[in-house]
């Protein structure tokens, strides 16, 4: 109790520059350190940020990461290339398909494999579905952080349809592992095609519905417009990518800049923002939902029958039905998983436009079945590097929306 | 040799020690003392403008004399090309000039390299561990001589006894 008394007396002191105000005590100010997280519902996982506050303003913020560090890059050096695919699911566990895709593309570049046409279309369709899921998840949680609960329920209701679709496709809703090096694990069934077409008709009006809740919502506008502004130059210098970069007016999208898979055969536009604030990034993500629907529609029109796996027996897996009935195929499958294929010595980097940003894999091979070094370029990690810069001067309550604006997932950030 | 590598070689004679072009990726190895100047040139030259930093990585080659390799990958939005800028340092003197003042994003990425491989960066504003705990003192996990299972730190974790749970 005595301590309290002491503190209370030191809070008020006489301002030496204005002795005439002797009777009016001035408030003593000092910076306050506040730990936010690691157990905080709005940090999207286990992230801690040490906030330096002046009143309610953020002066400096220091992210403390690594609570979810599992040493995935070290694990990769101990397993074969095929064995690493399920590990990539656990990077960005909200959008596992895109991680599989980015990884398989990197290994294909290393092995110089061309994927057959049908597989490319299937991959693009599923990748775009994953983008829709990712953006729905982002929109729902971001709106929830800001206080709009209804949007969260609406987004998750529609996300559920797609997760069930994934369930039917590969037997898992989140940790999918459907992509394979050189192709995909299995083809769509007619039922999946039918369900997807049904969803494409159902979905666009639902996007309008989400937007209605937010576009004229005064709270949403006040909390997103002019918050976490970053200039294009700074955003590039920090290595931001995806919607976080495009919000600042740079039209950098790997699907256009370095076209891959079936994207060059589809027509779509890349929405670009102007102001570089949270609202522009929100607007871009919503527009991308419409674009994704467009891409999937075109893929469904253009897709032709054909093989779903590249025919390179020394690298790609044999079809599952043959593994169960044919001795040679079984031996091949066993050898590919236990010893791996012989990769040529060299190094490659392959970036893929995931819905968060550029997800890249840098693989160094010295020959043999295991990568010598595998580095994951995780957009969440790199976006956190700009957190201090982007949060400076904003209110403490904005810290939550600034995490949100990156679409951060700690599994990917800490690897 | 590609045009870009030639350009670097012309501007900094003798700086490039190795130029590799494989699978469409261009990798240029430069001497560690010229790394900072080459990086600044790549960013500021009006014809190149490598303004977007992709990643910073490191590779451990325990059998080589210059054991560690630091890898910077940068991209030019304007010319749509990538370059991988590499440098080699020996274990006895594993320190490289930080590129934080060239690309701001290098801050966190270099911290990760320091954390995982133990390569230090000169003039880095805040060189601390980033993913591993601050008090972790068993070395650097991504070095090749670090065992996959760790060095026993995990055995010191306190677990509850089975009956008291």
Interface residues (C-beta under 8 A of the other chain):
Chain A: X65 X66 X69 X71 X73 X74 X75 X78 X109 X110 X112 X233 X234 X236 X237 X238 X239 X240 X241 X250 X252 X257 X258 X346 X347 X348 X349 X351 X358 X360 X362 X364 X372 X373 X375 X377 X381 X382 X384 X385 X386 X389 X414 X415
Chain B: X22 X23 X25 X27 X51 X52 X53 X54 X55 X57 X59 X60 X71 X73 X77 X80 X82 X84 X103 X104 X105 X107 X108 X109 X112 X116 X129 X130 X131 X132 X133 X141 X142 X146 X148
